[in-house]
Amino acid sequence: MDITTVIGLISGLALMTLAVLLGGTPGVFWNPPSIVIVLGGTLAATLVNYPLRDVLSVMGTLKNAFIHHATAPQTLIEKLVNFATIARREGILALENNVEDVGDPFLEKSVQLAVDGTSPELIKDVLSTELAFLEDRHSQGQAILSAMGTFSPAFGMIGTLIGLIQMLTVLDDPSLIGEGMAVALLTTLYGALFANIFFLPAAGKLKVRTDDEMLAKEIIIEGILSIQSGDNPRVVEQKLKAFVSPSVRDEIQIAKR
């Protein structure tokens, strides 16, 4: 569970709720027609813009903003340097005994390709292709959420126009003016709220997650190719440390060889 996502979402909602309560009239901020206009319109526009399959799949992608399973770069580097040590001492075929315990499907596949004697060019081609399509799939989810973050304020403005029209048509009845004004103002508020507290931040968090996952997989590719070429474990370590910041390098604990 990514605690920062949860904290950000809860704290944002809590602070806005507190501001409403301090105003003394929280009931005026609840308007179902405004919510229907914003969320219904946003969903409708998203379905027009993207295939239903892609819109439904974004729910599976969205969970990555809250649940993060990617292996830390320092852990990957430690594993790969350990594999380099084993391959250096016992030969690369010795890694076959460790392939099922790596805990990362991409790393497992990479080690298996190396153990099977696949050429370095083919290994890089296979893994790079998988990496590219992984990025494309993740980018699709980010694009949909970003689009929803764009549509939401737009439908807030549409709701504002609807509310103003309703208000102007009942100027002779002051009791109905308030309802039209509420729709006019609250749809703009809801549109901005949904976009800036959920849709756009979620798209941004997924972008961060994708960057982290891409970095991890690039480390794996470089490490496997280096191991297959027979590089000294210390050389492998220095190559892989170049992918991360100095602060992360200090966290890497390599067993004595």
NUKE-434143 format. One line per field, with one value per residue: residue in three letters; x, y, z negated of N, C-alpha, C in turn; residue number from 1. Coordinates in Angstrom, 1 decimal. Layout:
<gufis>
residuo: [ala/...]
nX: [X/...]
nY: [Y/...]
nZ: [Z/...]
caX: [X/...]
caY: [Y/...]
caZ: [Z/...]
cX: [X/...]
cY: [Y/...]
cZ: [Z/...]
num: [NUM/...]
</gufis>
This chain:
<gufis>
residuo: [met/asp/ile/thr/thr/val/ile/gly/leu/ile/ser/gly/leu/ala/leu/met/thr/leu/ala/val/leu/leu/gly/gly/thr/pro/gly/val/phe/trp/asn/pro/pro/ser/ile/val/ile/val/leu/gly/gly/thr/leu/ala/ala/thr/leu/val/asn/tyr/pro/leu/arg/asp/val/leu/ser/val/met/gly/thr/leu/lys/asn/ala/phe/ile/his/his/ala/thr/ala/pro/gln/thr/leu/ile/glu/lys/leu/val/asn/phe/ala/thr/ile/ala/arg/arg/glu/gly/ile/leu/ala/leu/glu/asn/asn/val/glu/asp/val/gly/asp/pro/phe/leu/glu/lys/ser/val/gln/leu/ala/val/asp/gly/thr/ser/pro/glu/leu/ile/lys/asp/val/leu/ser/thr/glu/leu/ala/phe/leu/glu/asp/arg/his/ser/gln/gly/gln/ala/ile/leu/ser/ala/met/gly/thr/phe/ser/pro/ala/phe/gly/met/ile/gly/thr/leu/ile/gly/leu/ile/gln/met/leu/thr/val/leu/asp/asp/pro/ser/leu/ile/gly/glu/gly/met/ala/val/ala/leu/leu/thr/thr/leu/tyr/gly/ala/leu/phe/ala/asn/ile/phe/phe/leu/pro/ala/ala/gly/lys/leu/lys/val/arg/thr/asp/asp/glu/met/leu/ala/lys/glu/ile/ile/ile/glu/gly/ile/leu/ser/ile/gln/ser/gly/asp/asn/pro/arg/val/val/glu/gln/lys/leu/lys/ala/phe/val/ser/pro/ser/val/arg/asp/glu/ile/gln/ile/ala/lys/arg]
nX: [0.8/0.6/1.3/1.6/-0.2/-2.6/-2.6/-2.4/-4.8/-6.8/-6.1/-6.5/-9.3/-10.2/-9.3/-10.7/-13.3/-13.3/-13.0/-15.5/-17.2/-16.5/-17.5/-20.2/-22.5/-22.8/-24.6/-25.3/-23.4/-24.0/-25.2/-26.9/-27.8/-25.7/-23.4/-24.2/-24.1/-21.4/-19.8/-21.3/-21.1/-18.3/-17.7/-19.1/-17.9/-15.4/-15.9/-16.6/-14.2/-12.4/-12.0/-14.3/-13.1/-10.6/-11.3/-12.4/-10.3/-8.7/-9.3/-8.0/-5.4/-5.4/-5.2/-2.5/-1.7/-2.3/-1.4/1.8/4.1/6.6/10.0/12.6/15.2/17.8/17.6/17.3/19.8/21.5/20.7/21.4/24.2/24.9/24.1/25.9/28.3/27.9/27.7/30.2/31.9/30.8/29.8/27.4/25.2/24.7/23.0/20.5/19.4/18.6/16.7/13.9/13.5/13.6/11.6/10.6/8.9/9.9/12.7/13.1/12.5/14.5/16.9/16.4/16.5/19.2/20.4/19.6/21.2/20.8/21.5/23.2/22.2/19.7/18.5/18.5/16.8/14.4/13.7/13.7/11.6/9.4/9.6/9.0/6.3/5.1/5.4/3.7/1.2/0.9/0.9/-1.4/-3.4/-2.7/-3.2/-6.0/-6.9/-5.8/-7.3/-9.8/-9.4/-9.3/-11.8/-13.5/-13.5/-14.5/-17.1/-18.0/-18.2/-20.1/-22.2/-22.5/-23.4/-25.9/-27.1/-27.3/-28.9/-31.3/-31.7/-32.2/-34.5/-36.5/-36.8/-38.9/-39.8/-38.6/-38.1/-37.1/-34.7/-32.5/-31.9/-31.2/-28.9/-27.3/-26.8/-25.4/-23.0/-22.0/-21.4/-19.2/-17.4/-17.4/-16.4/-13.8/-12.8/-13.0/-11.2/-8.7/-8.2/-8.3/-8.4/-6.2/-4.0/-3.9/-3.2/-0.7/0.6/0.6/2.3/4.7/5.0/5.3/7.7/9.4/9.2/10.1/12.8/13.7/13.5/15.2/17.6/17.7/17.9/20.4/22.0/21.8/22.8/25.4/26.2/26.0/28.0/30.2/31.3/33.3/32.0/32.3/32.5/30.0/28.5/29.3/28.4/25.6/25.0/25.3/22.8/21.3/20.7/23.2/22.5/20.9/22.7/24.3/22.7/22.9/23.8/26.3/27.2/30.2/32.7]
nY: [-1.2/2.2/4.6/7.4/8.2/7.6/9.2/11.7/11.9/11.6/13.7/15.9/15.8/16.0/18.5/20.2/19.6/20.5/23.2/23.7/23.1/25.0/27.1/27.0/26.1/23.4/21.9/23.2/22.7/20.3/18.8/16.8/16.9/18.4/16.7/14.6/15.8/16.4/14.0/12.1/13.3/13.4/10.7/9.9/11.4/10.3/7.7/8.1/9.0/6.9/3.3/0.9/-1.2/-0.3/1.7/0.3/-1.2/0.6/0.7/-1.5/-0.6/1.6/0.8/0.6/3.1/3.0/0.6/-0.8/-2.8/-3.0/-4.0/-2.7/-0.6/-0.9/-3.5/-5.1/-4.6/-5.7/-8.5/-9.0/-8.6/-10.6/-12.8/-12.5/-13.1/-15.8/-16.8/-16.2/-17.8/-20.5/-20.8/-19.8/-21.5/-22.3/-20.5/-21.4/-22.8/-20.8/-19.4/-19.7/-18.4/-15.7/-13.8/-11.9/-11.6/-10.6/-10.4/-13.1/-14.2/-13.0/-14.1/-16.8/-16.7/-16.0/-18.3/-20.2/-19.9/-17.9/-15.5/-12.4/-10.2/-11.0/-11.4/-8.8/-7.6/-9.0/-8.4/-5.6/-5.1/-6.1/-4.3/-1.9/-2.3/-2.6/-0.1/1.3/0.2/1.1/3.8/4.2/4.0/6.2/8.2/8.1/8.8/11.3/12.5/12.4/14.1/16.4/16.6/16.8/19.5/20.8/19.9/20.8/23.5/23.4/22.6/24.9/26.7/25.5/25.8/28.6/29.2/28.0/29.5/32.1/31.6/31.6/34.0/35.4/34.1/34.1/32.0/29.9/30.7/30.3/27.5/27.2/28.8/27.4/25.0/26.1/27.1/25.0/22.9/23.7/23.8/21.1/19.9/21.0/20.0/17.1/16.8/17.8/16.7/14.0/12.7/13.9/13.9/11.1/10.2/11.4/10.0/7.4/7.8/8.2/5.7/4.1/5.1/4.3/1.5/1.1/1.9/-0.1/-2.4/-1.7/-1.8/-4.5/-5.6/-4.5/-5.7/-8.5/-8.8/-8.0/-9.9/-12.2/-11.7/-12.2/-10.4/-9.1/-9.3/-7.0/-5.1/-5.3/-4.4/-1.7/-0.8/-1.1/0.5/3.0/3.6/4.6/7.1/8.8/8.6/6.3/4.4/4.2/2.7/0.2/-3.1/-5.2/-8.5/-9.8/-10.9]
nZ: [0.0/0.9/-1.1/-0.8/1.2/0.2/-2.1/-0.9/0.5/-1.5/-3.3/-1.6/-1.0/-3.7/-4.5/-2.8/-3.6/-6.2/-5.8/-4.6/-6.7/-8.6/-7.4/-8.1/-6.8/-5.5/-4.0/-1.7/0.1/1.2/4.0/6.0/8.8/9.9/9.5/11.1/13.6/13.9/13.3/14.9/17.4/17.8/17.9/20.1/22.2/22.0/22.8/25.4/26.4/26.0/26.5/25.0/23.8/23.1/21.3/19.2/18.4/17.2/14.6/13.4/13.8/12.2/9.6/9.1/8.3/5.6/4.6/4.6/6.1/7.1/7.3/5.3/6.6/5.4/4.3/6.5/7.8/5.9/6.1/8.7/8.8/7.1/8.6/10.7/9.3/8.7/11.4/12.2/10.7/10.9/13.4/15.9/16.1/13.6/12.5/13.1/11.0/9.3/10.5/10.1/7.7/7.7/7.5/9.2/12.2/14.7/14.2/13.8/16.3/17.8/16.7/17.3/20.1/20.5/19.3/21.0/23.1/25.0/27.6/26.9/28.4/29.1/26.6/25.7/27.6/27.2/24.5/24.5/26.3/24.9/22.8/24.1/24.9/22.4/21.4/23.2/22.5/19.9/20.3/21.6/19.6/18.1/19.9/20.2/17.6/17.5/19.5/18.4/16.3/17.8/19.0/16.9/15.5/17.7/18.1/15.7/16.3/18.3/16.8/15.2/17.1/17.7/15.2/15.1/17.2/16.3/14.1/15.2/16.5/14.6/13.3/12.5/10.4/7.4/5.5/6.9/8.0/6.4/6.5/9.2/9.3/7.5/8.9/11.0/9.8/8.2/10.0/11.4/9.2/8.4/10.8/10.9/8.5/8.7/10.8/9.9/7.4/7.8/10.6/12.2/10.3/9.9/12.4/12.6/10.5/11.5/13.7/12.4/11.2/13.5/14.5/12.4/12.7/15.2/14.9/13.1/14.8/16.8/15.4/14.9/17.5/18.3/16.4/16.8/19.4/18.9/17.1/18.7/20.6/19.1/17.3/14.5/11.2/9.7/11.7/12.8/10.7/10.5/13.0/12.7/10.6/11.7/12.6/10.6/8.0/5.9/3.2/3.1/3.9/1.6/0.0/0.9/0.3/0.7/0.7/-0.7/1.6]
caX: [0.0/1.4/0.7/1.5/-1.4/-3.8/-2.5/-2.7/-6.3/-7.6/-5.9/-7.1/-10.7/-10.4/-9.1/-11.8/-14.5/-13.1/-13.3/-16.9/-17.8/-16.2/-18.5/-21.4/-23.6/-22.3/-25.6/-25.4/-22.4/-24.4/-26.2/-26.9/-27.7/-24.3/-22.6/-24.6/-23.6/-19.9/-19.4/-21.9/-20.5/-16.9/-17.7/-19.6/-16.9/-14.3/-16.3/-16.6/-12.8/-11.6/-12.8/-14.8/-12.2/-9.5/-11.8/-12.6/-9.0/-8.0/-9.5/-6.9/-4.2/-5.5/-4.8/-1.1/-1.5/-2.4/-0.6/3.0/4.8/7.9/11.2/13.4/16.4/18.9/17.4/17.6/21.3/22.1/20.5/22.1/25.6/25.0/24.1/27.2/29.3/27.6/28.1/31.7/32.5/30.3/29.3/26.1/24.2/24.4/21.9/19.2/18.9/18.1/15.7/12.6/13.4/14.0/10.5/10.3/8.8/10.8/14.1/13.1/12.5/15.8/17.9/16.2/17.1/20.7/20.8/19.3/22.3/20.3/22.5/23.0/21.4/18.3/18.0/18.2/15.7/13.1/13.4/13.4/10.3/8.5/9.6/8.3/4.8/4.7/5.2/2.5/0.0/0.7/0.7/-2.8/-4.1/-2.4/-3.9/-7.4/-7.1/-5.6/-8.4/-10.9/-9.1/-9.6/-13.2/-14.3/-13.8/-15.2/-18.5/-18.4/-18.6/-21.4/-23.2/-22.7/-24.3/-27.2/-27.7/-27.6/-30.1/-32.4/-32.0/-32.7/-35.9/-37.4/-36.5/-40.2/-40.1/-37.4/-37.8/-36.4/-33.4/-31.4/-31.6/-30.4/-27.6/-26.5/-26.3/-24.4/-21.7/-21.5/-20.9/-17.8/-16.7/-17.2/-15.5/-12.4/-12.5/-12.7/-10.0/-7.5/-7.9/-8.3/-8.0/-4.9/-3.0/-3.8/-2.4/0.7/1.2/0.9/3.5/5.9/5.1/5.8/9.1/10.1/9.2/11.0/14.1/14.0/13.6/16.4/18.7/17.7/18.5/21.9/22.7/21.8/23.7/26.7/26.5/26.2/29.3/31.3/32.0/33.5/30.9/32.6/32.2/28.5/28.0/29.5/27.5/24.2/25.0/25.2/21.4/20.6/21.3/24.2/21.8/20.4/23.9/24.7/21.9/23.1/24.6/26.7/27.9/31.6/33.0]
caY: [0.0/3.4/5.5/8.8/8.4/7.6/10.4/12.9/11.9/11.8/15.0/16.9/15.8/16.5/20.0/20.9/19.4/21.4/24.6/23.8/23.1/26.2/28.1/26.9/25.7/22.4/21.4/23.9/22.1/19.0/19.0/15.7/17.2/18.9/15.5/13.8/16.5/16.3/12.6/11.5/13.9/13.0/9.3/9.8/11.9/9.3/6.5/8.6/9.1/5.6/2.0/0.5/-2.2/0.5/2.5/-0.7/-1.7/1.6/0.4/-2.3/0.2/2.6/0.2/0.8/4.3/2.7/-0.6/-0.8/-4.1/-3.0/-4.3/-1.5/-0.8/-1.5/-4.9/-5.7/-4.6/-6.8/-9.8/-9.2/-8.8/-12.0/-13.7/-12.3/-13.8/-17.2/-17.1/-16.1/-19.0/-21.8/-20.8/-19.2/-22.5/-22.4/-19.6/-22.1/-23.2/-19.7/-18.7/-19.7/-17.8/-14.3/-13.0/-10.9/-12.3/-10.0/-10.9/-14.6/-14.4/-12.6/-15.1/-18.0/-16.5/-16.1/-19.7/-21.0/-19.6/-17.0/-14.5/-11.1/-9.3/-11.5/-11.1/-7.3/-7.4/-9.6/-7.7/-4.3/-5.1/-6.3/-3.1/-0.9/-2.5/-2.4/1.4/1.7/-0.2/2.0/5.2/4.3/4.3/7.6/9.1/8.1/9.6/12.7/13.0/12.6/15.4/17.6/16.7/17.1/20.9/21.3/19.6/21.7/24.8/23.2/22.6/26.3/27.3/24.9/26.4/30.0/29.2/27.7/30.7/33.2/31.4/31.7/35.3/35.9/33.3/34.1/30.8/28.9/31.2/29.7/26.2/27.3/29.3/26.3/24.1/26.9/27.3/23.8/22.0/24.2/23.4/19.6/19.6/21.3/19.1/15.8/16.8/18.2/15.9/12.6/12.3/14.4/13.3/9.7/10.1/11.7/8.9/6.3/8.1/7.9/4.2/3.6/5.5/3.4/0.1/1.1/1.9/-1.4/-3.3/-1.4/-2.3/-6.0/-5.9/-4.3/-6.6/-9.8/-8.7/-7.9/-11.2/-13.1/-11.4/-12.6/-9.3/-9.3/-8.8/-5.6/-4.3/-5.4/-3.6/-0.3/-0.5/-1.0/1.7/4.2/3.9/5.2/8.3/8.4/8.2/5.0/3.6/4.0/1.7/-1.2/-3.9/-6.3/-9.5/-9.9/-11.9]
caZ: [0.0/1.0/-2.1/-0.4/2.0/-0.8/-3.0/-0.1/0.8/-2.7/-3.8/-0.7/-1.3/-5.1/-4.6/-2.2/-4.4/-7.3/-5.3/-4.4/-8.0/-9.2/-6.8/-8.9/-6.0/-4.7/-3.2/-0.4/1.1/1.8/5.1/6.8/10.2/10.3/9.6/12.3/14.8/14.0/13.5/16.1/18.7/17.9/18.3/21.5/23.1/22.0/23.6/26.8/26.8/25.9/26.5/23.7/23.2/22.4/20.1/18.1/18.0/16.4/13.1/13.0/13.7/11.2/8.3/9.0/7.6/4.2/4.3/5.3/5.8/7.8/6.5/5.2/7.5/4.7/4.1/7.8/8.0/5.0/6.6/10.0/8.5/6.5/9.8/11.4/8.5/8.9/12.7/12.4/10.0/11.2/14.7/16.0/16.0/12.2/12.2/13.3/9.7/8.6/11.4/9.6/6.4/7.8/7.1/10.2/13.5/15.7/13.9/14.0/17.7/18.2/16.3/18.1/21.5/20.4/19.0/22.2/24.2/26.1/27.9/26.2/29.2/29.1/25.3/25.6/28.4/26.6/23.3/24.9/26.9/23.8/22.0/24.8/24.9/21.1/21.3/23.9/21.8/18.8/20.8/22.0/18.4/17.7/20.9/19.9/16.4/17.8/20.3/17.5/15.6/18.7/19.3/15.6/15.4/18.9/17.8/14.7/16.9/19.0/15.7/14.9/18.2/17.5/14.0/15.4/18.0/15.4/13.2/16.0/17.0/13.5/12.6/11.9/9.2/6.6/4.8/7.8/8.4/5.6/7.1/10.5/8.9/6.9/10.0/11.8/9.1/7.7/11.0/11.6/8.1/8.5/11.9/10.5/7.4/9.2/11.7/9.2/6.3/8.1/11.9/12.6/9.4/10.1/13.7/12.3/9.7/12.4/14.5/11.5/11.1/14.8/14.5/11.5/13.2/16.4/14.4/12.6/15.9/17.5/14.6/15.1/18.9/18.3/15.5/17.4/20.5/18.3/16.6/19.8/21.2/18.2/16.5/13.1/10.4/9.3/12.9/12.9/9.6/10.9/14.1/12.3/9.6/12.5/12.9/9.4/7.3/4.9/1.9/3.2/3.9/0.2/-0.6/1.5/-0.5/1.5/-0.1/-0.3/2.6]
cX: [0.9/0.7/0.6/0.3/-2.6/-3.8/-2.9/-4.2/-7.1/-7.4/-6.5/-8.6/-11.0/-10.3/-10.3/-13.1/-14.5/-13.5/-14.8/-17.6/-17.6/-17.1/-19.8/-22.6/-23.2/-23.3/-25.7/-24.4/-22.8/-25.5/-26.1/-26.9/-26.4/-23.3/-22.9/-24.0/-22.1/-19.4/-20.0/-21.3/-19.1/-16.8/-18.1/-18.6/-15.7/-14.6/-16.3/-15.1/-12.0/-12.5/-13.2/-13.8/-11.1/-10.0/-12.0/-11.3/-8.2/-8.2/-8.4/-5.6/-4.2/-5.0/-3.3/-0.7/-1.6/-1.6/0.6/3.8/6.2/9.0/12.1/14.7/17.6/18.8/17.8/19.1/22.0/21.9/21.3/23.6/25.8/25.0/25.4/28.3/29.1/28.1/29.6/32.4/32.1/29.8/27.8/24.9/23.8/23.3/20.5/18.6/18.3/17.0/14.3/12.4/13.6/12.8/10.1/10.1/9.7/12.2/14.2/13.3/13.9/16.9/17.7/16.7/18.6/21.1/20.6/20.3/21.8/21.4/22.2/22.1/19.9/17.7/17.6/16.9/14.4/12.7/13.0/12.0/9.2/8.4/8.8/6.8/4.3/4.5/4.0/1.3/-0.2/0.4/-0.8/-3.7/-3.9/-3.1/-5.3/-7.7/-6.8/-6.7/-9.6/-10.7/-9.3/-11.1/-14.0/-14.5/-14.6/-16.7/-18.9/-18.8/-19.9/-22.5/-23.5/-23.6/-25.7/-27.9/-28.1/-28.8/-31.4/-32.8/-32.6/-34.2/-36.9/-37.2/-37.8/-40.6/-38.8/-37.1/-37.1/-35.0/-32.3/-31.0/-30.8/-29.0/-26.7/-26.0/-25.2/-23.0/-21.1/-20.9/-19.4/-16.9/-16.4/-16.3/-14.0/-11.9/-12.1/-11.4/-8.7/-7.2/-7.8/-7.7/-6.6/-3.8/-2.8/-3.0/-1.0/1.4/1.5/2.1/4.7/6.1/5.7/7.3/9.9/10.2/10.1/12.4/14.5/14.3/14.9/17.7/18.8/18.3/20.0/22.6/22.8/22.8/25.2/27.1/26.9/27.6/30.5/32.0/32.2/32.4/31.1/32.2/30.7/28.0/28.2/28.6/26.1/24.1/24.8/23.7/20.7/21.4/22.3/23.6/21.4/21.6/24.4/23.9/22.1/24.2/25.0/27.5/29.3/31.9/34.3]
cY: [1.2/4.4/6.9/9.1/8.5/8.8/11.7/13.0/12.2/13.2/16.1/17.0/16.4/18.0/20.7/20.8/20.3/22.8/24.8/23.9/24.4/27.3/28.1/26.3/24.6/21.8/22.0/23.4/20.8/19.2/17.9/16.0/17.6/17.7/14.7/14.5/16.3/14.9/11.9/12.0/13.5/11.5/9.2/10.3/10.9/8.1/6.9/8.6/7.8/4.4/1.6/-0.4/-1.4/1.3/1.5/-1.1/-0.7/1.4/-0.5/-1.6/1.1/2.1/0.4/2.1/4.1/1.5/-0.7/-2.0/-4.1/-3.3/-3.1/-1.7/-1.3/-3.0/-5.7/-5.7/-5.6/-8.2/-10.0/-9.4/-10.1/-13.0/-13.7/-13.1/-15.3/-17.6/-17.1/-17.4/-20.3/-21.9/-20.3/-20.2/-22.7/-21.5/-20.3/-22.6/-22.1/-19.0/-18.6/-18.9/-16.3/-13.4/-11.9/-11.6/-11.9/-10.5/-12.4/-14.9/-14.1/-13.6/-16.4/-17.9/-16.6/-17.6/-20.6/-20.8/-18.7/-15.9/-13.2/-10.2/-9.7/-11.2/-9.7/-7.0/-7.8/-8.8/-6.3/-4.1/-5.2/-5.0/-2.0/-1.1/-2.4/-0.9/1.9/1.4/0.8/3.4/5.3/4.6/5.7/8.6/9.2/8.9/11.0/13.3/13.3/13.9/16.6/17.7/17.2/18.6/21.4/21.0/20.4/23.1/24.6/23.2/24.0/27.0/26.8/25.6/27.9/30.1/28.9/28.9/31.8/32.9/31.5/33.0/35.8/35.1/33.2/32.8/29.8/29.4/30.6/28.4/26.3/27.9/28.2/25.3/24.8/26.9/25.9/22.8/22.5/23.7/21.9/19.3/19.9/20.4/17.7/15.7/16.9/17.4/14.4/12.3/12.7/13.9/11.8/9.4/10.3/10.6/7.7/6.5/7.8/6.4/3.6/3.9/4.6/2.0/0.0/1.1/0.5/-2.4/-3.0/-1.9/-3.8/-6.3/-5.7/-5.3/-8.0/-9.8/-8.7/-9.2/-12.2/-12.9/-11.7/-11.5/-9.6/-8.7/-7.4/-4.6/-4.2/-4.4/-2.1/0.1/-0.2/0.2/3.0/4.6/4.6/6.3/7.9/8.0/6.8/4.0/3.3/2.9/0.3/-1.9/-5.2/-7.3/-9.6/-11.1/-12.5]
cZ: [0.0/0.0/-1.7/0.4/1.1/-1.6/-2.2/0.2/-0.4/-3.3/-2.9/-1.0/-2.7/-5.2/-4.0/-3.0/-5.6/-6.9/-5.1/-5.7/-8.8/-8.7/-7.4/-8.1/-5.0/-3.7/-1.8/0.6/1.6/2.8/6.1/8.3/10.7/10.4/10.8/13.6/15.0/14.2/14.7/17.4/18.9/18.4/19.7/22.5/23.2/22.9/25.1/27.3/26.8/26.0/25.1/23.0/22.4/21.2/18.9/17.5/17.1/14.9/12.6/12.9/12.6/9.8/8.1/8.3/6.0/3.7/5.2/5.0/6.5/6.9/6.5/6.0/6.7/4.5/5.4/8.1/7.1/5.6/7.9/9.7/7.9/7.6/10.5/10.6/8.8/10.4/12.9/11.8/10.5/12.7/14.8/15.8/14.5/11.7/12.3/11.9/8.9/9.3/10.8/8.3/6.5/7.4/8.0/11.6/14.6/15.5/14.2/15.5/18.3/17.9/17.1/19.5/21.5/20.2/20.2/23.4/25.3/26.3/27.2/27.0/29.1/27.7/25.2/26.4/27.8/25.4/23.6/25.5/25.8/23.0/22.7/24.8/23.5/20.9/22.0/23.2/20.6/19.2/21.2/20.8/18.0/18.6/20.6/18.7/16.7/18.6/19.4/16.7/16.5/18.9/18.1/15.5/16.5/18.6/16.6/15.3/17.7/17.9/15.2/15.9/18.0/16.3/14.3/16.2/17.2/14.5/14.0/16.4/15.8/12.7/12.0/10.7/8.3/5.9/5.6/8.3/7.7/6.1/8.3/10.2/8.3/7.9/10.7/11.1/8.7/8.8/11.3/10.4/8.1/9.6/11.5/9.4/7.9/10.0/10.9/8.0/6.6/9.5/12.3/11.6/9.6/11.4/13.4/11.5/10.6/13.3/13.6/11.3/12.3/14.9/13.6/12.0/14.4/15.9/13.9/13.7/16.7/16.8/14.8/16.5/18.9/17.5/16.1/18.6/20.0/17.8/17.7/20.5/20.4/17.5/15.1/12.3/9.9/10.5/13.0/11.9/10.0/12.1/13.6/11.3/10.4/12.8/11.7/8.8/6.3/3.6/1.9/3.3/2.5/-0.5/-0.1/0.7/0.3/0.6/0.3/0.6/2.3]
num: [1/2/3/4/5/6/7/8/9/10/11/12/13/14/15/16/17/18/19/20/21/22/23/24/25/26/27/28/29/30/31/32/33/34/35/36/37/38/39/40/41/42/43/44/45/46/47/48/49/50/51/52/53/54/55/56/57/58/59/60/61/62/63/64/65/66/67/68/69/70/71/72/73/74/75/76/77/78/79/80/81/82/83/84/85/86/87/88/89/90/91/92/93/94/95/96/97/98/99/100/101/102/103/104/105/106/107/108/109/110/111/112/113/114/115/116/117/118/119/120/121/122/123/124/125/126/127/128/129/130/131/132/133/134/135/136/137/138/139/140/141/142/143/144/145/146/147/148/149/150/151/152/153/154/155/156/157/158/159/160/161/162/163/164/165/166/167/168/169/170/171/172/173/174/175/176/177/178/179/180/181/182/183/184/185/186/187/188/189/190/191/192/193/194/195/196/197/198/199/200/201/202/203/204/205/206/207/208/209/210/211/212/213/214/215/216/217/218/219/220/221/222/223/224/225/226/227/228/229/230/231/232/233/234/235/236/237/238/239/240/241/242/243/244/245/246/247/248/249/250/251/252/253/254/255/256/257]
</gufis>
